[in-house]
């Protein structure tokens, strides 16, 4: 079965989740490349990472994320760019609490400093994979079980209405 160049171009231009397939493939390739770069090249050896090295890597990755956001802005328009940057800012803000949780876990399990980066890397990679699986499963359930979503929404609305009524009765 032979493919010609036009068939390949047509295939990668097909929409998938609202965007051309080439965008998803390039994003996934970039993420995999950066993960391999981080663990396979920059931090191949188990060692204690200095604050200076950590800050340099943080500035690099944040700059790369913002540069990617600029690419989205100019490729897909201001609305998509703003959506990306909003998600980026929210994820950065939510990541702060993870620092404290990770510090407590490392402390509890007495993870030696020189292994912390590797443990953190594989933990984050595992979370990314599990999150992708849960999103895919959730999307599949929603697409196949429309009536259950409506039933759940009705139940939730009933709970909210009951709580609103109780708060009015109590004078809140």
N, C-alpha and C positions, 0 to 999 in steps of 0.2 A: 504494500500500500504506500504509494508515493504522495508526498505533499509538495505542492508548488508554493512559491513565495506568496502569491495572492491569497491562497487558502489559509496560510498561517497568519497573514495580516488580518484577514476577515475574522479569524478565530479570536485573536487577541483584542480586536475592537468590539467584540460582542459584549453587551452589558451584563454585569454580574453584580448583584446587590446595588444597582443603581449607577454604577460607574463602569467604564471599560475594564475588561479583564487585565490589560497590560498595567493599569494602575495598581491593581491588587498584587499582581506578580512582582512588580518593581518594589512595592512597599515591603512585601514579604522577603524578597531577596535582600533588600537593604537591612532589615532587622536581623536576618540570619547572618549576614556579613558582619554586622556590628557585634553580634553575640560571639561569633567565631574570633573576631579581632580582639575583643575584650578578654576572653578566657584563653584563647589559643596563642595570642601574640603578646599583648600588653601585660597580662597577669598569668603567664604560663607557670611560673614557679610560685610555690606557697611562701609568701613573705608578708610581713607587716607593711601595710600601705600607709605612707606618711600623710599627714594632713595636706601638705603641699600637693602631693600627687593626686590625692582625692579631689582637691579643689580644681586642679587642672582638668581632670577627667570630667568633673561635673560641668565646668564651663564649656568644654568641648561638646558634651552630649546635649546640653541645653541649647547651645548655639546651633547644633545640627538640627534639633527639633524645631527651633524657630526658623531656620533656613528652609526646612521642609514645609513649614506653615506658609512661608512666603511663596514657595513654589505652588502650593495649593491655591493661594490667593490669586496668583497671576494666571494659573492654568484653568481653574474652575470658577473664579469670580470671588467678589468680596464676601458674599454670604457664606460660601463654603469655607473661605479662608478664616472668617470670623468664627464660624462653628468649630473649626480645628483649633484655633488659638484659645477659644473659651474652654474646650475640652482639655487642652494642654495645661492651661492655668489651673483648672479644677484638679486634674491629676497631680500636679505638683503640690497643690495645697493639701490634698488628701494623703500624699506620700509622707508628709511630716509626721503624722501619728504613727506611721509604720516604722519610722526610725526608733521611736521609743519602745514599740513592741519588739522589734528585732533586738534592741539592746537588752531588754529583759530576757528574751529567749536565749541569747548568747551567754548572758550572765548565769541563768539558771542551769544550762547544760555545760557551762564552763568550756565553751568553744575557744581553743587557743587563738590568739590574735592572727597568727600566720595562716589559719584556715578559714577565717571569717569571710573573706571575699569569695572564696570558692563555694562555701556553704550558702551564702547569700545569693550568688549567681544561680546555682541550681535550684534554690528555693523559688526565686523569681521566675525562672524558666518554667518550673512546674506550675506555678500559679497562672502564668500566661496560657499554658496548654489547657489547664483545667477550666479557666475562664472561657476560652474559645469553645470547648466542649459544651459547657453549660449554656452559652449563648446559642449555639447551634441547636441543642436539644430544646431550649425554650422557644426558639423560632419555629422549630418543627411542630411542637405541641400547639403553639398559637395558630399556625397555619392549618392544622388538621382538626382542631377542637374549638371552633368559633363559638359554638353554643355554650361550652364550659366557661369560656372567658366572659360571655355575657351573664351567665349565672353567677360567676364570682363577683362581677361588677355589681349585680343586683344585691348580693349578700353584703358586700362592702358598703353600698349605699344605705342599706337598711341599718347597718351598725352605726354609720355616721349620723343618719337621721335620728336614731334612738339616743345617741350621745348628745346631739344638739338639743333634743327635746329635754333630756335630763338636766343639761346645763341651764336651759331657760327656766325650768321648774325650780332649780336651786338658786337661781338669781346670779349666775356667773356670766 
